[in-house]
């Protein structure tokens, strides 16, 4: 069996990790390559596809997953063999992609890409979900965030992305006469418009949803209790 590992910074707890990892149909769709989960009868299938530069790889099979603190493991059993994604929350998040299929010794770069993308996505989504879920009240498309501040905006974007399962949406937050609107297209945060009764301004972001952080929203002084509404 051939394996590659990658590490992503991770500051959330085990509960936040399991809360996201237990919904592979959501979290797989946030991986920075093609990954999807579908239900067919009583079985759950996963499909992966990498088409980047010289990397070409596709694999599909029945998905099984287990949780045993601090480990999360996804096993995909297909006609060609096994593909395993495993994660260990130990300081950072250690991601491992392993393959037991014909030609596995030639899959080093592809497995490394699978591990890096899955590890980064799972770490980011778990951190953001844990932070926002503790402050949010309502449905995924219409909720209130208490004690909102600008540093939470990137987390709120990822929280929405995970919960609605769509890569394109508009997030609008309102607090009396103050408001902000975030435009996300195909998992790219395009821009943020921020305004109040005295006027408005636009910040062009143009960064992937996994890579945005507090530094991308400097100048947005949004604080307090915000009503968040989502439009697709």
C-alpha positions as CSV (number, residue, x, y, z in Angstrom):
1,X,0.0,0.0,0.0
2,X,1.3,3.4,-1.0
3,X,0.7,6.4,1.3
4,X,1.4,10.1,1.6
5,X,0.8,12.4,4.5
6,X,0.3,16.2,5.0
7,X,-0.3,18.4,8.0
8,X,-2.6,21.4,8.4
9,X,-2.8,23.8,11.3
10,X,-5.8,22.9,13.5
11,X,-7.0,24.5,16.7
12,X,-10.5,23.1,17.1
13,X,-11.5,20.2,19.4
14,X,-12.5,16.7,18.7
15,X,-16.3,17.5,18.8
16,X,-15.9,20.1,16.1
17,X,-13.9,17.7,13.9
18,X,-16.5,14.9,14.2
19,X,-19.4,17.4,13.7
20,X,-18.0,18.1,10.2
21,X,-16.4,14.8,9.4
22,X,-19.6,12.9,10.1
23,X,-21.2,14.6,7.1
24,X,-19.0,13.5,4.2
25,X,-21.7,14.5,1.7
26,X,-21.0,18.1,2.8
27,X,-17.3,18.2,3.6
28,X,-16.2,16.2,0.5
29,X,-17.7,18.9,-1.7
30,X,-15.4,21.5,-0.1
31,X,-12.2,19.6,-1.0
32,X,-10.1,21.6,-3.6
33,X,-10.6,18.9,-6.3
34,X,-13.5,16.9,-7.5
35,X,-15.0,14.8,-4.6
36,X,-18.6,13.8,-4.1
37,X,-20.7,11.5,-2.1
38,X,-23.9,10.0,-3.4
39,X,-26.5,7.6,-2.0
40,X,-27.5,4.6,-4.2
41,X,-30.1,2.4,-2.5
42,X,-28.7,1.4,0.8
43,X,-25.0,2.1,-0.1
44,X,-23.1,5.3,0.0
45,X,-20.6,5.9,-2.8
46,X,-17.6,8.4,-3.0
47,X,-15.9,9.6,-6.1
48,X,-12.6,11.5,-6.5
49,X,-11.1,13.0,-9.6
50,X,-7.9,15.0,-9.9
51,X,-7.3,16.8,-13.2
52,X,-4.5,19.3,-12.5
53,X,-1.6,19.9,-14.9
54,X,0.0,16.4,-15.3
55,X,-2.1,14.9,-12.5
56,X,-4.8,12.6,-13.7
57,X,-6.6,10.3,-11.2
58,X,-10.1,9.0,-10.7
59,X,-11.4,6.6,-8.2
60,X,-14.9,5.5,-7.1
61,X,-16.3,3.0,-4.6
62,X,-18.4,2.3,-1.6
63,X,-17.7,4.6,1.3
64,X,-17.3,3.5,4.9
65,X,-16.1,5.8,7.7
66,X,-15.2,5.4,11.4
67,X,-14.3,7.7,14.3
68,X,-12.0,6.7,17.1
69,X,-10.6,9.8,18.9
70,X,-8.3,11.3,17.7
71,X,-8.7,9.5,14.4
72,X,-11.2,9.9,11.5
73,X,-11.0,7.3,8.7
74,X,-12.8,7.1,5.3
75,X,-12.4,3.9,3.4
76,X,-13.5,3.7,-0.3
77,X,-13.8,0.2,-1.7
78,X,-13.9,0.0,-5.4
79,X,-13.5,-2.5,-8.2
80,X,-9.8,-1.5,-8.5
81,X,-9.0,-1.8,-4.8
82,X,-9.0,0.5,-1.8
83,X,-8.5,4.2,-1.3
84,X,-8.2,5.4,2.3
85,X,-8.2,9.0,3.7
86,X,-7.4,9.2,7.4
87,X,-7.0,12.1,9.8
88,X,-5.4,12.4,13.2
89,X,-6.1,15.5,15.4
90,X,-2.9,15.6,17.3
91,X,-1.7,19.2,17.7
92,X,-2.3,19.9,14.0
93,X,-4.4,17.8,11.7
94,X,-2.3,15.0,10.1
95,X,-3.9,13.8,6.9
96,X,-2.9,10.6,5.1
97,X,-4.0,9.3,1.7
98,X,-3.3,5.6,1.0
99,X,-4.0,3.4,-2.0
100,X,-4.0,-0.3,-2.5
101,X,-4.7,-0.5,-6.2
102,X,-2.7,-1.6,-9.3
103,X,0.1,0.9,-10.1
104,X,0.0,2.4,-6.6
105,X,3.7,3.1,-6.6
106,X,3.1,5.6,-9.4
107,X,0.6,7.5,-7.3
108,X,2.8,9.4,-5.0
109,X,2.1,13.0,-6.2
110,X,-1.6,12.2,-6.6
111,X,-1.9,10.8,-3.0
112,X,0.0,13.8,-1.7
113,X,-2.5,16.1,-3.5
114,X,-5.4,14.2,-2.0
115,X,-4.0,14.4,1.5
116,X,-3.1,18.1,1.4
117,X,-6.5,19.2,0.0
118,X,-8.6,17.0,2.3
119,X,-6.6,17.9,5.4
120,X,-6.8,21.6,4.7
121,X,-10.5,21.5,4.0
122,X,-11.4,19.4,7.0
123,X,-9.3,21.5,9.4
124,X,-10.7,24.8,8.1
125,X,-14.3,23.7,8.0
126,X,-14.2,22.1,11.5
127,X,-12.6,25.2,13.0
128,X,-15.1,27.6,11.4
129,X,-18.1,25.4,12.2
130,X,-17.1,25.1,15.8
131,X,-16.6,28.8,16.2
132,X,-19.8,29.9,14.5
133,X,-22.1,27.1,15.7
134,X,-21.6,28.3,19.3
135,X,-22.8,31.8,18.4
136,X,-25.5,31.1,15.7
137,X,-29.2,30.7,16.2
138,X,-31.6,29.8,13.4
139,X,-31.4,27.8,10.2
140,X,-28.4,27.6,7.9
141,X,-29.9,30.2,5.5
142,X,-31.4,32.6,8.1
143,X,-29.7,32.9,11.4
144,X,-28.4,35.3,14.0
145,X,-24.8,35.6,15.2
146,X,-24.3,37.1,18.6
147,X,-21.2,39.1,19.5
148,X,-20.2,39.3,15.9
149,X,-16.9,40.9,15.0
150,X,-14.9,41.3,11.7
151,X,-12.5,38.4,12.6
152,X,-15.5,36.0,12.4
153,X,-16.5,36.8,8.8
154,X,-14.2,34.2,7.2
155,X,-15.5,31.6,9.6
156,X,-19.1,32.6,8.9
157,X,-18.5,32.2,5.1
158,X,-17.1,28.7,5.6
159,X,-19.9,27.8,8.1
160,X,-22.5,28.7,5.4
161,X,-20.6,26.9,2.6
162,X,-20.5,23.7,4.7
163,X,-24.2,23.8,5.8
164,X,-25.9,24.7,2.5
165,X,-23.6,22.6,0.3
166,X,-23.4,25.2,-2.5
167,X,-20.2,26.7,-3.9
168,X,-21.9,29.9,-5.0
169,X,-24.0,32.1,-2.7
170,X,-24.5,35.6,-1.3
171,X,-24.3,36.2,2.4
172,X,-25.9,39.4,3.8
173,X,-25.5,40.5,7.4
174,X,-27.6,43.4,8.9
175,X,-27.5,45.2,12.2
176,X,-29.8,48.2,12.2
177,X,-28.4,50.7,9.8
178,X,-25.2,48.7,9.2
179,X,-24.9,45.9,6.8
180,X,-22.4,43.8,4.7
181,X,-22.8,41.6,1.7
182,X,-20.3,38.8,0.7
183,X,-20.4,37.4,-2.8
184,X,-19.0,33.8,-3.3
185,X,-18.7,32.2,-6.7
186,X,-17.5,28.7,-7.3
187,X,-15.8,28.7,-3.8
188,X,-14.0,32.0,-4.6
189,X,-14.8,34.9,-2.3
190,X,-15.2,37.7,-4.9
191,X,-16.0,40.8,-2.9
192,X,-17.5,42.3,0.3
193,X,-19.6,45.4,0.3
194,X,-19.9,47.1,3.6
195,X,-22.2,50.0,4.4
196,X,-24.2,52.1,6.8
197,X,-26.5,55.2,6.6
198,X,-23.5,57.3,5.9
199,X,-22.3,55.4,2.8
200,X,-20.7,52.1,1.5
201,X,-17.4,50.7,0.3
202,X,-16.3,47.5,-1.5
203,X,-13.4,45.2,-0.8
204,X,-12.2,43.0,-3.7
205,X,-11.1,39.8,-2.1
206,X,-10.6,37.2,-4.9
207,X,-9.4,34.4,-2.7
208,X,-10.5,30.7,-2.2
209,X,-12.9,30.0,0.5
210,X,-10.4,27.9,2.4
211,X,-7.8,30.6,2.3
212,X,-9.6,33.8,3.4
213,X,-8.9,35.1,6.9
214,X,-9.4,38.1,9.2
215,X,-6.8,40.0,7.3
216,X,-8.9,40.0,4.1
217,X,-11.7,42.0,5.8
218,X,-9.8,44.8,7.5
219,X,-11.8,48.0,7.4
220,X,-15.2,46.3,8.0
221,X,-16.2,47.5,11.5
222,X,-19.2,45.1,11.9
223,X,-19.8,44.3,15.6
224,X,-22.8,43.2,17.7
225,X,-25.8,41.0,16.9
226,X,-26.1,40.4,13.1
227,X,-29.0,38.8,11.2
228,X,-27.5,36.7,8.5
229,X,-29.5,35.7,5.4
230,X,-28.3,33.6,2.5
231,X,-29.3,33.8,-1.1
232,X,-28.2,31.3,-3.8
